[in-house]
C-alpha cells in the first residue's frame, strides 16, 4: 500500500506526463515510466502507464477522428508494417 506522499507524487507525475502528451503529442510514457519507477516497482509502473496511455489516446481519438484522412495514412501504415522487424 502506498502512503499519501507517494500517491500525491505519482499523481503529479501522471498529470505532468499528460500535460506533456497534450502539448507535444508524445512523451507520456517517456516521462511517467522512469519517474514512477522511483516510487513503485517497474513491474507495476509499466502496466499502469500502458493503461493510462491507452485511456489518453482513446480520448484524443474520440475528439479528432473527424479530421483524419485515412487515405493519406495507409502508405505510412504499410511502410511501417514492412519495415518493422
N, C-alpha and C positions, 0 to 999 in steps of 0.2 A: 504494500500500500504506500502511495506517495504522500509525503507531507504537504502542507499548504504551500510552502515556499517553492517546492519542486513543481507543483501543479500550476502555480502562477507563472513560473519561469517557462514551463512548457507551453502554456497558453500564449505568452508574449512571443515566444519563438515561432509558433504556428501563425500567429497574426502577422508578424513581420515577414515571414515567408510568403504568406498570402498577399500581403501588400506588394512585395517584390514581384510575385507572379502577375498580379494585376497591372503593375507598372511596366514590366518588361516582357510579359508573355512567356517567361521562363524563370527557372530558378527556385521553384518551391522545394523540390527535393534536394537541390544543391545546398540550400541554406538550412533546411529543417533537419535532415538526417545527421549531419555532423554535430549540430548543436544539441539536438535531442539525445544523441548517443552519449553525451556527457551527463545526462540526467537519468535516463533509463537504459537498460541493456539494448544493444543493437538489434537483438532478436525481437524486441518489442517495438523499437523505434521504426524499423523498416516497414513492417505491415501497417502500422498506424499511418505512416506517411503515404503509403500506397493508397490506402482507403481515403485519406483526406485529399490527396491529389486527384483521385478519381471523382470525388464529390465536387471539387472546384472546377474540373474540366467539364463535368456534366452541366454545371451552372453556366459556364461560358458557352457551351454548345447550345443550350436552350435559348440563350439571348442572341446568338449570332449566326444561327444556321441559315437564316434567310439571305445573308449576304455572301454565302459561299457559292462559287461557281464550280460545281462538281466536274464539269468537262475540262477545266483547266488544271485540276488536281490529279486526274488519272495518270498523266505521264510521270509525275513525281512518285505516285504510289507504285507504279510498275517498275520504275528505276530503282526504288528502294527495295523492292522485293528481289530484283535481280542482283543488286549489289550487297544485300545482307547475307552474311555467312550462314 
